[in-house]
């Protein structure tokens, strides 16, 4: 989990360990949606656009890639899968790099029609099938959430519980006033007419203070549908 039961209790969450854990899991989903990032390793299939230069930008931090296939799979060749030599994996885990796979580095297979070197190799095969997108299967996400993300998750867990509790304070901000560097992060919630908060185009986590804390961790890369 992004934070411990004890961290959530410290920010105001109450109930049994199982109940607090349930609020933490709900808070994790809110943090994922707000930051557009995963703060723990997850295995997933990600569909992304395939541009002409072959640089496929991915919406989450890449840990490893196990398979890349045209999307949707061509009916005439549903078994097609790019060989590991057909692409290079890049990850923002390396400082200054991006999360992407670069397709078309001279990889080829003379036994696959359309992927021979004289046909342009694996990149030529993508063009042959007129692939506009690819499905990338692998492991994505951070090794573990940074301390501020963990603290923000605890705040959100407490805020979500408060909002759901009879007589609770839906604006519950918890007890955290400073970040790891001593900066004041306590803010008053700014609400819209419908009572929600927003940072840019992103829906609030449910805690205005957590929203502010998470701003430095927003993922500006392509968004994954539904998240």
N, CA, C and O of each residue as an XYZ file, in Angstrom:
908
protein
N       0.843     -1.191      0.000
C       0.000      0.000      0.000
C       0.880      1.244      0.000
O       2.057      1.194      0.358
N       0.272      2.379     -0.417
C       1.024      3.624     -0.502
C       1.372      4.193      0.874
O       2.368      4.901      1.020
N       0.558      3.886      1.876
C       0.854      4.335      3.233
C       0.430      3.236      4.191
O      -0.255      2.291      3.801
N       0.838      3.363      5.439
C       0.479      2.372      6.441
C      -0.814      2.757      7.142
O      -1.267      3.898      7.056
N      -1.399      1.794      7.835
C      -2.588      2.063      8.635
C      -2.272      3.107      9.696
O      -3.095      3.975      9.988
N      -1.077      3.020     10.271
C      -0.680      3.979     11.314
C      -0.591      5.393     10.741
O      -0.992      6.351     11.402
N      -0.069      5.536      9.516
C       0.007      6.872      8.903
C      -1.383      7.442      8.660
O      -1.615      8.631      8.882
N      -2.307      6.604      8.206
C      -3.673      7.073      7.968
C      -4.347      7.466      9.283
O      -5.054      8.472      9.345
N      -4.127      6.673     10.333
C      -4.702      7.022     11.635
C      -4.142      8.352     12.137
O      -4.867      9.145     12.738
N      -2.866      8.596     11.892
C      -2.240      9.834     12.343
C      -2.863     11.054     11.691
O      -2.811     12.151     12.247
N      -3.463     10.870     10.495
C      -4.107     11.984      9.798
C      -5.602     12.053     10.073
O      -6.294     12.912      9.526
N      -6.114     11.143     10.930
C      -7.508     11.243     11.343
C      -8.391     10.064     10.984
O      -9.562     10.053     11.362
N      -7.874      9.064     10.262
C      -8.694      7.901      9.920
C      -9.001      7.100     11.179
O      -8.159      6.982     12.069
N     -10.199      6.556     11.247
C     -10.618      5.778     12.414
C     -11.232      4.469     11.963
O     -11.455      4.249     10.772
N     -11.507      3.589     12.944
C     -12.111      2.307     12.637
C     -11.127      1.169     12.826
O     -10.008      1.374     13.297
N     -11.549     -0.032     12.454
C     -10.684     -1.194     12.556
C      -9.573     -1.117     11.508
O      -9.632     -0.308     10.582
N      -8.573     -1.962     11.670
C      -7.497     -1.993     10.689
C      -8.047     -2.295      9.293
O      -7.601     -1.706      8.307
N      -9.008     -3.207      9.212
C      -9.584     -3.555      7.911
C     -10.311     -2.363      7.302
O     -10.230     -2.137      6.095
N     -11.021     -1.600      8.129
C     -11.748     -0.430      7.626
C     -10.784      0.662      7.162
O     -10.996      1.275      6.116
N      -9.733      0.903      7.935
C      -8.749      1.908      7.529
C      -8.043      1.465      6.252
O      -7.783      2.284      5.371
N      -7.732      0.176      6.149
C      -7.098     -0.340      4.937
C      -7.976     -0.108      3.717
O      -7.477      0.244      2.647
N      -9.285     -0.304      3.873
C     -10.218     -0.072      2.760
C     -10.179      1.391      2.324
O     -10.224      1.672      1.127
N     -10.095      2.329      3.273
C     -10.012      3.748      2.926
C      -8.671      4.070      2.261
O      -8.602      4.915      1.368
N      -7.626      3.404      2.695
C      -6.319      3.620      2.048
C      -6.367      3.166      0.591
O      -5.842      3.848     -0.288
N      -6.991      2.024      0.332
C      -7.081      1.529     -1.047
C      -7.915      2.486     -1.906
O      -7.593      2.724     -3.070
N      -8.985      3.031     -1.324
C      -9.777      4.025     -2.064
C      -8.938      5.280     -2.312
O      -9.023      5.889     -3.378
N      -8.132      5.661     -1.324
C      -7.271      6.833     -1.470
C      -6.218      6.607     -2.547
O      -5.898      7.522     -3.305
N      -5.684      5.404     -2.620
C      -4.696      5.094     -3.659
C      -5.275      5.316     -5.044
O      -4.610      5.864     -5.924
N      -6.513      4.888     -5.234
C      -7.155      5.074     -6.538
C      -7.298      6.556     -6.849
O      -7.086      6.977     -7.986
N      -7.658      7.352     -5.839
C      -7.797      8.800     -6.038
C      -6.440      9.429     -6.365
O      -6.357     10.307     -7.223
N      -5.393      8.991     -5.696
C      -4.048      9.516     -5.954
C      -3.587      9.117     -7.354
O      -2.980      9.924     -8.058
N      -3.868      7.885     -7.762
C      -3.516      7.440     -9.119
C      -4.174      8.322    -10.171
O      -3.531      8.756    -11.127
N      -5.455      8.579     -9.984
C      -6.196      9.375    -10.966
C      -5.696     10.813    -11.006
O      -5.623     11.425    -12.071
N      -5.355     11.341     -9.849
C      -4.892     12.722     -9.781
C      -3.504     12.880    -10.386
O      -3.269     13.809    -11.159
N      -2.596     11.995    -10.049
C      -1.210     12.124    -10.523
C      -0.994     11.514    -11.897
O      -0.008     11.828    -12.565
N      -1.920     10.629    -12.337
C      -1.744      9.882    -13.584
C      -0.439      9.073    -13.531
O       0.319      9.012    -14.499
N      -0.211      8.461    -12.378
C       0.981      7.643    -12.190
C       0.627      6.493    -11.265
O      -0.345      6.572    -10.513
N       1.414      5.420    -11.317
C       1.272      4.324    -10.366
C       2.468      4.355     -9.443
O       3.603      4.465     -9.908
N       2.241      4.260     -8.143
C       3.303      4.434     -7.158
C       3.752      3.117     -6.548
O       4.328      3.084     -5.461
N       3.482      2.040     -7.258
C       3.960      0.712     -6.903
C       4.003     -0.103     -8.193
O       3.296      0.233     -9.142
N       4.808     -1.159     -8.258
C       4.893     -1.952     -9.494
C       3.562     -2.632     -9.826
O       2.913     -3.213     -8.957
N       3.172     -2.547    -11.098
C       1.959     -3.221    -11.556
C       2.208     -3.803    -12.938
O       2.867     -3.194    -13.780
N       1.667     -4.991    -13.151
C       1.706     -5.606    -14.471
C       0.477     -5.149    -15.246
O      -0.643     -5.224    -14.741
N       0.685     -4.674    -16.470
C      -0.436     -4.110    -17.218
C      -0.178     -4.183    -18.714
O       0.958     -4.351    -19.159
N      -1.262     -4.053    -19.485
C      -1.211     -3.870    -20.932
C      -1.579     -2.423    -21.216
O      -2.628     -1.952    -20.777
N      -0.725     -1.716    -21.945
C      -0.939     -0.307    -22.247
C      -1.004     -0.128    -23.758
O      -0.106     -0.570    -24.474
N      -2.055      0.512    -24.247
C      -2.194      0.818    -25.666
C      -1.738      2.254    -25.896
O      -2.181      3.172    -25.205
N      -0.850      2.442    -26.869
C      -0.309      3.775    -27.134
C      -0.184      3.986    -28.640
O      -0.095      3.030    -29.410
N      -0.179      5.256    -29.044
C      -0.056      5.599    -30.459
C       1.337      5.256    -30.980
O       2.337      5.375    -30.272
N       1.368      4.825    -32.243
C       2.626      4.499    -32.914
C       2.908      5.576    -33.957
O       2.338      5.533    -35.047
N       3.780      6.548    -33.647
C       4.072      7.614    -34.600
C       5.030      7.151    -35.694
O       5.593      6.058    -35.617
N       5.208      7.983    -36.701
C       6.062      7.616    -37.831
C       7.515      7.400    -37.427
O       8.217      6.602    -38.048
N       7.970      8.099    -36.399
C       9.368      7.920    -35.988
C       9.567      6.718    -35.077
O      10.693      6.425    -34.674
N       8.471      6.012    -34.746
C       8.584      4.798    -33.952
C       8.760      5.020    -32.464
O       8.909      4.046    -31.726
N       8.750      6.275    -31.981
C       8.913      6.544    -30.558
C       7.536      6.509    -29.887
O       6.762      7.460    -29.995
N       7.243      5.414    -29.201
C       5.950      5.212    -28.561
C       6.032      5.725    -27.123
O       6.711      5.135    -26.283
N       5.329      6.836    -26.845
C       5.332      7.423    -25.508
C       4.338      6.677    -24.627
O       3.194      6.452    -25.021
N       4.779      6.301    -23.447
C       3.952      5.499    -22.546
C       3.497      6.328    -21.341
O       4.213      7.226    -20.897
N       2.298      6.021    -20.810
C       1.683      6.880    -19.797
C       2.093      6.603    -18.361
O       1.631      7.294    -17.454
N       2.941      5.620    -18.128
C       3.375      5.289    -16.775
C       4.876      4.996    -16.784
O       5.444      4.654    -17.821
N       5.506      5.134    -15.622
C       6.926      4.781    -15.528
C       7.112      3.324    -15.925
O       6.420      2.441    -15.419
N       8.051      3.078    -16.833
C       8.284      1.736    -17.349
C       9.345      1.040    -16.502
O      10.399      1.607    -16.212
N       9.048     -0.196    -16.111
C      10.019     -1.024    -15.412
C      10.625     -2.058    -16.356
O      11.841     -2.243    -16.402
N       9.757     -2.722    -17.103
C      10.214     -3.709    -18.077
C       9.104     -3.943    -19.089
O       7.935     -3.684    -18.804
N       9.466     -4.430    -20.265
C       8.500     -4.733    -21.326
C       8.646     -6.199    -21.704
O       9.749     -6.673    -21.976
N       7.528     -6.911    -21.717
C       7.549     -8.336    -22.040
C       7.059     -8.632    -23.448
O       7.424     -9.655    -24.027
N       6.229     -7.743    -24.013
C       5.695     -8.000    -25.355
C       5.158     -6.716    -25.961
O       4.636     -5.850    -25.259
N       5.296     -6.605    -27.292
C       4.701     -5.507    -28.052
C       4.036     -6.102    -29.284
O       4.665     -6.844    -30.038
N       2.766     -5.777    -29.485
C       2.029     -6.282    -30.647
C       1.275     -5.128    -31.286
O       0.937     -4.158    -30.608
N       1.002     -5.223    -32.603
C       0.144     -4.209    -33.236
C      -1.227     -4.223    -32.560
O      -1.681     -5.264    -32.086
N      -1.882     -3.058    -32.519
C      -3.197     -3.003    -31.904
C      -4.159     -2.238    -32.810
O      -3.868     -1.105    -33.196
N      -5.302     -2.836    -33.157
C      -5.673     -4.220    -32.840
C      -4.840     -5.203    -33.646
O      -4.260     -4.837    -34.668
N      -4.780     -6.441    -33.195
C      -4.002     -7.453    -33.903
C      -4.574     -7.668    -35.298
O      -5.791     -7.775    -35.450
N      -3.718     -7.733    -36.324
C      -4.229     -7.998    -37.678
C      -4.849     -9.388    -37.758
O      -4.275    -10.360    -37.268
N      -6.016     -9.475    -38.374
C      -6.734    -10.753    -38.464
C      -5.917    -11.786    -39.215
O      -5.974    -12.974    -38.901
N      -5.151    -11.337    -40.215
C      -4.390    -12.281    -41.038
C      -3.145    -12.799    -40.334
O      -2.547    -13.781    -40.774
N      -2.743    -12.137    -39.230
C      -1.543    -12.584    -38.526
C      -1.676    -12.301    -37.031
O      -0.918    -11.497    -36.490
N      -2.635    -12.955    -36.351
C      -2.888    -12.652    -34.938
C      -1.755    -13.063    -34.010
O      -1.745    -12.689    -32.837
N      -0.802    -13.830    -34.527
C       0.295    -14.296    -33.682
C       1.497    -13.354    -33.706
O       2.488    -13.590    -33.015
N       1.410    -12.293    -34.497
C       2.542    -11.378    -34.643
C       2.904    -10.720    -33.311
O       2.042    -10.208    -32.596
N       4.194    -10.747    -32.999
C       4.723    -10.094    -31.804
C       6.131     -9.626    -32.119
O       6.919    -10.369    -32.704
N       6.447     -8.411    -31.740
C       7.769     -7.887    -32.030
C       8.839     -8.626    -31.227
O       8.662     -8.904    -30.041
N       9.936     -8.934    -31.884
C      11.061     -9.540    -31.186
C      11.725     -8.503    -30.287
O      11.600     -7.302    -30.524
N      12.427     -8.962    -29.261
C      13.084     -8.050    -28.325
C      14.124     -7.184    -29.014
O      14.459     -6.107    -28.521
N      14.639     -7.643    -30.148
C      15.628     -6.856    -30.892
C      14.997     -5.738    -31.707
O      15.702     -4.930    -32.312
N      13.655     -5.691    -31.724
C      12.964     -4.716    -32.565
C      12.727     -3.391    -31.866
O      12.262     -2.438    -32.491
N      13.039     -3.315    -30.575
C      12.747     -2.074    -29.856
C      13.733     -1.877    -28.705
O      14.398     -2.809    -28.253
N      13.798     -0.637    -28.257
C      14.608     -0.263    -27.098
C      13.673      0.359    -26.060
O      12.860      1.224    -26.388
N      13.791     -0.081    -24.822
C      12.950      0.424    -23.740
C      13.648      1.597    -23.051
O      14.830      1.516    -22.714
N      12.913      2.675    -22.846
C      13.417      3.848    -22.121
C      12.531      4.085    -20.901
O      11.329      3.821    -20.946
N      13.113      4.578    -19.820
C      12.353      4.756    -18.582
C      12.770      6.020    -17.860
O      13.946      6.382    -17.832
N      11.771      6.694    -17.267
C      12.040      7.887    -16.475
C      12.717      7.541    -15.155
O      13.100      8.439    -14.405
N      12.871      6.248    -14.859
C      13.649      5.849    -13.685
C      15.100      6.303    -13.848
O      15.815      6.497    -12.865
N      15.528      6.470    -15.113
C      16.826      7.065    -15.410
C      16.634      8.575    -15.489
O      15.851      9.061    -16.306
N      17.335      9.305    -14.655
C      17.153     10.756    -14.578
C      17.356     11.399    -15.947
O      18.367     11.159    -16.607
N      16.399     12.208    -16.369
C      16.480     12.909    -17.644
C      15.897     12.150    -18.811
O      15.786     12.701    -19.906
N      15.513     10.879    -18.607
C      14.950     10.091    -19.704
C      13.428     10.141    -19.651
O      12.855     10.771    -18.762
N      12.780      9.481    -20.593
C      11.332      9.453    -20.696
C      10.855      8.015    -20.674
O      11.653      7.087    -20.806
N       9.555      7.830    -20.507
C       8.954      6.498    -20.554
C       8.454      6.238    -21.971
O       7.485      6.848    -22.424
N       9.130      5.323    -22.663
C       8.812      5.089    -24.071
C       9.469      3.798    -24.539
O      10.365      3.259    -23.889
N       8.998      3.320    -25.680
C       9.716      2.274    -26.409
C       9.993      2.812    -27.811
O       9.104      3.348    -28.471
N      11.221      2.663    -28.245
C      11.605      3.087    -29.588
C      11.610      1.864    -30.490
O      12.437      0.965    -30.337
N      10.675      1.845    -31.430
C      10.561      0.711    -32.348
C      11.320      1.024    -33.632
O      11.220      2.123    -34.177
N      12.083      0.037    -34.105
C      12.762      0.191    -35.381
C      14.227      0.524    -35.254
O      14.669      1.585    -35.695
N      14.992     -0.383    -34.648
C      16.433     -0.185    -34.531
C      17.183     -1.211    -35.360
O      18.244     -1.689    -34.956
N      16.644     -1.546    -36.501
C      17.333     -2.470    -37.392
C      17.031     -3.933    -37.148
O      17.598     -4.803    -37.808
N      16.125     -4.219    -36.188
C      15.784     -5.607    -35.942
C      14.985     -6.191    -37.086
O      14.183     -5.496    -37.710
N      15.203     -7.468    -37.363
C      14.474     -8.125    -38.448
C      14.431     -9.621    -38.202
O      15.115    -10.135    -37.317
N      13.627    -10.315    -38.990
C      13.542    -11.776    -38.938
C      13.237    -12.254    -40.342
O      12.165    -11.980    -40.880
N      14.171    -12.964    -40.930
C      13.999    -13.424    -42.319
C      12.922    -14.486    -42.429
O      12.483    -14.804    -43.534
N      12.487    -15.044    -41.305
C      11.466    -16.085    -41.329
C      10.049    -15.529    -41.189
O       9.076    -16.279    -41.269
N       9.934    -14.230    -40.983
C       8.617    -13.598    -40.844
C       8.374    -12.711    -42.055
O       9.111    -11.755    -42.298
N       7.334    -13.037    -42.811
C       7.021    -12.265    -44.007
C       6.720    -10.825    -43.653
O       5.839    -10.555    -42.838
N       7.442     -9.904    -44.257
C       7.260     -8.491    -44.000
C       8.239     -7.927    -42.999
O       8.370     -6.708    -42.883
N       8.948     -8.812    -42.254
C       9.912     -8.358    -41.257
C      11.350     -8.629    -41.708
O      12.282     -8.526    -40.910
N      11.532     -8.979    -42.998
C      12.884     -9.232    -43.512
C      13.643     -7.906    -43.625
O      13.027     -6.844    -43.717
N      14.959     -7.968    -43.619
C      15.726     -6.710    -43.692
C      15.422     -5.912    -44.948
O      15.414     -4.681    -44.908
N      15.172     -6.590    -46.070
C      14.883     -5.876    -47.320
C      13.478     -5.264    -47.328
O      13.147     -4.462    -48.201
N      12.654     -5.654    -46.342
C      11.305     -5.082    -46.237
C      11.233     -3.991    -45.164
O      10.172     -3.416    -44.922
N      12.356     -3.717    -44.537
C      12.364     -2.698    -43.488
C      12.361     -3.264    -42.089
O      12.214     -2.521    -41.119
N      12.527     -4.606    -41.964
C      12.588     -5.228    -40.641
C      11.256     -5.118    -39.902
O      10.191     -5.026    -40.513
N      11.345     -5.131    -38.584
C      10.126     -5.097    -37.778
C       9.357     -3.792    -37.953
O       8.126     -3.788    -37.915
N      10.067     -2.694    -38.141
C       9.377     -1.427    -38.367
C       8.644     -1.471    -39.699
O       7.546     -0.928    -39.816
N       9.226     -2.102    -40.695
C       8.549     -2.272    -41.975
C       7.292     -3.109    -41.825
O       6.295     -2.868    -42.505
N       7.339     -4.102    -40.926
C       6.162     -4.935    -40.687
C       5.032     -4.097    -40.088
O       3.866     -4.284    -40.437
N       5.377     -3.175    -39.186
C       4.357     -2.296    -38.611
C       3.684     -1.478    -39.719
O       2.464     -1.311    -39.735
N       4.507     -0.974    -40.639
C       3.953     -0.187    -41.754
C       3.113     -1.080    -42.660
O       2.077     -0.655    -43.173
N       3.560     -2.316    -42.856
C       2.839     -3.255    -43.720
C       1.421     -3.498    -43.199
O       0.469     -3.574    -43.975
N       1.295     -3.619    -41.887
C      -0.024     -3.845    -41.294
C      -0.744     -2.539    -40.980
O      -1.825     -2.549    -40.392
N      -0.149     -1.424    -41.369
C      -0.747     -0.109    -41.173
C      -1.137      0.119    -39.709
O      -2.189      0.680    -39.403
N      -0.263     -0.332    -38.828
C      -0.543     -0.207    -37.396
C      -0.490      1.260    -36.979
O       0.495      1.950    -37.243
N      -1.536      1.727    -36.337
C      -1.597      3.078    -35.813
C      -1.283      3.104    -34.313
O      -0.905      4.138    -33.761
N      -1.449      1.943    -33.669
C      -1.184      1.812    -32.249
C      -0.516      0.472    -31.965
O      -0.541     -0.442    -32.790
N       0.078      0.376    -30.786
C       0.634     -0.892    -30.328
C       0.164     -1.136    -28.899
O      -0.142     -0.199    -28.162
N       0.112     -2.407    -28.524
C      -0.173     -2.771    -27.138
C       1.131     -3.230    -26.506
O       1.763     -4.181    -26.967
N       1.519     -2.541    -25.448
C       2.771     -2.832    -24.755
C       2.437     -3.522    -23.440
O       1.745     -2.953    -22.597
N       2.926     -4.745    -23.261
C       2.705     -5.496    -22.026
C       3.983     -5.466    -21.202
O       5.081     -5.612    -21.739
N       3.836     -5.277    -19.904
C       5.031     -5.247    -19.073
C       4.734     -4.836    -17.655
O       3.603     -4.945    -17.182
N       5.767     -4.361    -16.981
C       5.660     -3.904    -15.601
C       5.862     -2.395    -15.571
O       6.805     -1.865    -16.158
N       4.946     -1.709    -14.868
C       4.963     -0.248    -14.823
C       4.857      0.216    -13.370
O       4.415     -0.534    -12.499
N       5.267      1.458    -13.119
C       5.112      2.053    -11.805
C       6.429      2.256    -11.084
O       7.468      1.740    -11.499
N       6.374      3.005    -10.011
C       7.539      3.270     -9.174
C       7.830      2.071     -8.279
O       6.959      1.233     -8.049
N       9.066      1.995     -7.776
C       9.396      0.934     -6.823
C       8.559      1.090     -5.552
O       8.063      0.106     -5.003
N       8.410      2.324     -5.093
C       7.636      2.640     -3.887
C       7.292      4.115     -3.921
O       8.019      4.895     -4.537
N       6.202      4.526     -3.276
C       5.836      5.947     -3.286
C       6.834      6.786     -2.492
O       7.297      6.345     -1.440
N       7.178      7.991     -2.971
C       7.992      8.909     -2.177
C       7.253      9.257     -0.884
O       6.034      9.102     -0.815
N       7.970      9.723      0.137
C       7.320     10.037      1.419
C       6.136     10.993      1.301
O       5.121     10.804      1.972
N       6.254     12.019      0.455
C       5.150     12.973      0.325
C       3.916     12.304     -0.265
O       2.796     12.612      0.143
N       4.101     11.391     -1.221
C       2.960     10.672     -1.797
C       2.315      9.791     -0.736
O       1.090      9.692     -0.676
N       3.122      9.154      0.098
C       2.587      8.332      1.183
C       1.785      9.190      2.156
O       0.696      8.795      2.572
N       2.306     10.356      2.523
C       1.607     11.242      3.444
C       0.321     11.774      2.827
O      -0.702     11.881      3.504
N       0.377     12.106      1.541
C      -0.826     12.588      0.857
C      -1.887     11.497      0.819
O      -3.071     11.787      0.994
N      -1.489     10.256      0.596
C      -2.443      9.145      0.577
C      -3.119      8.992      1.933
O      -4.323      8.748      2.011
N      -2.339      9.135      2.998
C      -2.913      9.054      4.346
C      -3.938     10.159      4.563
O      -4.996      9.920      5.145
N      -3.629     11.375      4.094
C      -4.562     12.485      4.200
C      -5.850     12.198      3.435
O      -6.947     12.459      3.929
N      -5.709     11.665      2.238
C      -6.886     11.380      1.412
C      -7.735     10.297      2.062
O      -8.962     10.393      2.057
N      -7.102      9.268      2.622
C      -7.853      8.197      3.292
C      -8.706      8.778      4.417
O      -9.880      8.435      4.557
N      -8.107      9.658      5.216
C      -8.844     10.278      6.314
C      -9.956     11.187      5.801
O     -11.053     11.210      6.359
N      -9.672     11.934      4.740
C     -10.667     12.846      4.179
C     -11.846     12.084      3.583
O     -12.994     12.494      3.751
N     -11.574     10.981      2.889
C     -12.661     10.195      2.305
C     -13.536      9.588      3.385
O     -14.760      9.548      3.256
N     -12.901      9.114      4.452
C     -13.692      8.563      5.553
C     -14.540      9.647      6.199
O     -15.713      9.421      6.497
N     -13.953     10.835      6.420
C     -14.692     11.931      7.045
C     -15.892     12.339      6.208
O     -16.963     12.628      6.741
N     -15.707     12.361      4.902
C     -16.801     12.754      4.013
C     -17.938     11.744      4.053
O     -19.106     12.105      3.912
N     -17.583     10.458      4.247
C     -18.599      9.406      4.249
C     -19.247      9.213      5.610
O     -20.305      8.592      5.708
N     -18.623      9.742      6.668
C     -19.135      9.535      8.023
C     -20.237     10.542      8.346
O     -20.115     11.719      8.008
N     -21.305     10.095      8.993
C     -22.362     11.029      9.412
C     -21.786     12.097     10.340
O     -21.145     11.779     11.341
N     -22.020     13.359     10.001
C     -21.507     14.444     10.825
C     -20.031     14.689     10.646
O     -19.450     15.503     11.364
N     -19.403     13.999      9.696
C     -17.975     14.169      9.471
C     -17.673     15.462      8.737
O     -18.572     16.116      8.208
N     -16.403     15.819      8.711
C     -15.959     17.038      8.043
C     -15.421     16.687      6.661
O     -14.312     16.161      6.567
N     -16.160     16.955      5.580
C     -15.694     16.598      4.244
C     -14.475     17.376      3.817
O     -13.810     16.996      2.852
N     -14.162     18.460      4.513
C     -12.979     19.250      4.175
C     -11.797     18.868      5.057
O     -10.807     19.598      5.103
N     -11.883     17.727      5.765
C     -10.831     17.311      6.677
C      -9.471     17.371      6.010
O      -9.251     16.764      4.962
N      -8.560     18.109      6.629
C      -7.245     18.284      6.040
C      -6.157     17.535      6.787
O      -4.997     17.576      6.376
N      -6.497     16.851      7.873
C      -5.483     16.136      8.617
C      -4.587     17.077      9.396
O      -4.859     18.275      9.478
N      -3.495     16.527      9.983
C      -2.662     17.328     10.857
C      -1.339     17.733     10.270
O      -0.525     18.308     10.992
N      -1.064     17.475      9.006
C       0.247     17.763      8.426
C       0.328     19.212      7.982
O      -0.517     19.681      7.220
N       1.343     19.924      8.456
C       1.520     21.328      8.099
C       2.730     21.563      7.208
O       2.771     22.557      6.483
N       3.721     20.668      7.244
C       4.955     20.877      6.497
C       5.328     19.615      5.752
O       4.945     18.512      6.142
N       6.095     19.788      4.651
C       6.594     18.637      3.901
C       7.942     18.207      4.462
O       8.372     18.696      5.507
N       8.617     17.274      3.752
C       9.885     16.740      4.231
C      10.952     17.808      4.382
O      11.884     17.640      5.169
N      10.833     18.914      3.638
C      11.842     19.964      3.678
C      11.435     21.136      4.574
O      12.126     22.153      4.623
N      10.322     20.991      5.276
C       9.899     22.040      6.182
C       9.052     23.121      5.552
O       8.772     24.132      6.195
N       8.632     22.934      4.300
C       7.803     23.936      3.637
C       6.353     23.819      4.100
O       5.832     22.716      4.266
N       5.714     24.951      4.303
C       4.323     24.964      4.726
C       3.434     24.526      3.571
O       3.441     25.139      2.504
N       2.663     23.452      3.795
C       1.801     22.955      2.728
C       0.329     22.996      3.124
O      -0.519     22.512      2.375
N       0.014     23.555      4.265
C      -1.398     23.633      4.662
C      -2.086     24.731      3.860
O      -1.619     25.869      3.814
N      -3.196     24.377      3.234
C      -3.944     25.334      2.428
C      -5.421     25.194      2.754
O      -5.863     24.171      3.278
N      -6.169     26.227      2.439
C      -7.608     26.150      2.551
C      -8.181     25.664      1.236
O      -7.692     26.061      0.178
N      -9.216     24.807      1.264
C      -9.781     24.275      0.027
C     -10.458     25.358     -0.803
O     -11.184     26.202     -0.277
N     -10.209     25.320     -2.100
C     -10.891     26.218     -3.028
C     -11.902     25.367     -3.784
O     -11.515     24.464     -4.526
N     -13.168     25.638     -3.610
C     -14.194     24.777     -4.174
C     -14.864     25.417     -5.370
O     -14.896     26.638     -5.520
N     -15.409     24.538     -6.233
C     -16.219     25.002     -7.343
C     -17.677     25.022     -6.899
O     -17.986     24.692     -5.754
N     -18.568     25.407     -7.798
C     -19.976     25.539     -7.447
C     -20.583     24.218     -7.001
O     -21.498     24.198     -6.178
N     -20.070     23.102     -7.549
C     -20.626     21.805     -7.171
C     -19.964     21.225     -5.930
O     -20.251     20.093     -5.541
N     -19.075     22.001     -5.306
C     -18.460     21.561     -4.070
C     -17.186     20.770     -4.236
O     -16.592     20.343     -3.246
N     -16.747     20.562     -5.479
C     -15.525     19.810     -5.718
C     -14.347     20.758     -5.870
O     -14.524     21.963     -6.047
N     -13.134     20.197     -5.800
C     -11.938     20.978     -6.041
C     -11.280     20.463     -7.312
O     -11.477     19.312     -7.703
N     -10.503     21.317     -7.947
C      -9.776     20.872     -9.126
C      -8.412     21.553     -9.162
O      -8.260     22.706     -8.759
N      -7.422     20.806     -9.659
C      -6.110     21.374     -9.957
C      -5.942     21.229    -11.461
O      -5.714     20.129    -11.964
N      -6.059     22.363    -12.190
C      -6.038     22.267    -13.645
C      -7.235     21.458    -14.103
O      -8.369     21.735    -13.711
N      -6.977     20.450    -14.940
C      -8.057     19.623    -15.479
C      -8.286     18.374    -14.640
O      -9.144     17.559    -14.979
N      -7.543     18.205    -13.558
C      -7.607     16.967    -12.795
C      -8.612     17.064    -11.651
O      -8.654     18.078    -10.954
N      -9.418     16.030    -11.447
C     -10.323     16.031    -10.312
C      -9.537     15.920     -9.015
O      -8.469     15.309     -8.983
N     -10.059     16.506     -7.952
C      -9.380     16.469     -6.667
C      -9.299     15.051     -6.133
O     -10.100     14.188     -6.493
N      -8.324     14.823     -5.272
C      -8.225     13.551     -4.556
C      -9.303     13.451     -3.485
O      -9.609     12.358     -3.007
N      -9.884     14.598     -3.104
C     -10.809     14.644     -1.992
C     -10.240     15.421     -0.827
O     -10.947     15.724      0.134
N      -8.949     15.747     -0.914
C      -8.288     16.564      0.106
C      -7.524     17.664     -0.608
O      -6.602     17.390     -1.376
N      -7.909     18.915     -0.355
C      -7.239     20.028     -1.021
C      -5.766     20.089     -0.641
O      -4.925     20.439     -1.470
N      -5.451     19.755      0.597
C      -4.056     19.777      1.024
C      -3.243     18.719      0.292
O      -2.118     18.979     -0.134
N      -3.813     17.522      0.145
C      -3.131     16.464     -0.585
C      -2.926     16.860     -2.042
O      -1.889     16.551     -2.628
N      -3.913     17.547     -2.633
C      -3.776     17.997     -4.021
C      -2.520     18.855     -4.179
O      -1.731     18.661     -5.104
N      -2.351     19.803     -3.261
C      -1.197     20.693     -3.340
C       0.104     19.915     -3.155
O       1.084     20.167     -3.856
N       0.114     18.991     -2.234
C       1.313     18.191     -1.973
C       1.711     17.359     -3.188
O       2.895     17.118     -3.424
N       0.712     16.920     -3.958
C       0.972     16.019     -5.080
C       1.309     16.735     -6.381
O       1.734     16.094     -7.342
N       1.128     18.058     -6.431
C       1.383     18.785     -7.673
C       2.771     18.504     -8.261
O       2.870     18.326     -9.475
N       3.853     18.456     -7.461
C       5.169     18.184     -8.053
C       5.289     16.788     -8.662
O       6.246     16.511     -9.385
N       4.325     15.906     -8.377
C       4.397     14.529     -8.845
C       3.421     14.238     -9.980
O       3.241     13.081    -10.361
N       2.792     15.276    -10.524
C       1.850     15.064    -11.621
C       2.578     14.550    -12.851
O       3.652     15.035    -13.206
N       1.980     13.571    -13.486
C       2.533     12.987    -14.700
C       1.910     13.693    -15.899
O       0.703     13.594    -16.124
N       2.733     14.408    -16.668
C       2.210     15.150    -17.826
C       2.257     14.335    -19.104
O       1.904     14.832    -20.174
N       2.691     13.086    -19.002
C       2.784     12.235    -20.197
C       1.393     11.741    -20.596
O       0.426     12.008    -19.883
N       1.267     11.017    -21.737
C      -0.044     10.610    -22.221
C      -0.840      9.882    -21.148
O      -0.306      9.035    -20.432
N      -2.109     10.217    -21.044
C      -2.970      9.621    -20.016
C      -3.468      8.248    -20.460
O      -3.757      8.026    -21.636
N      -3.563      7.339    -19.503
C      -4.101      6.006    -19.761
C      -5.619      6.086    -19.659
O      -6.148      6.615    -18.681
N      -6.311      5.574    -20.646
C      -7.770      5.669    -20.682
C      -8.368      5.116    -19.404
O      -7.992      4.035    -18.950
N      -9.296      5.853    -18.827
C     -10.008      5.406    -17.644
C      -9.315      5.724    -16.343
O      -9.885      5.508    -15.274
N      -8.096      6.234    -16.403
C      -7.389      6.561    -15.156
C      -7.036      8.023    -15.138
O      -6.437      8.501    -14.175
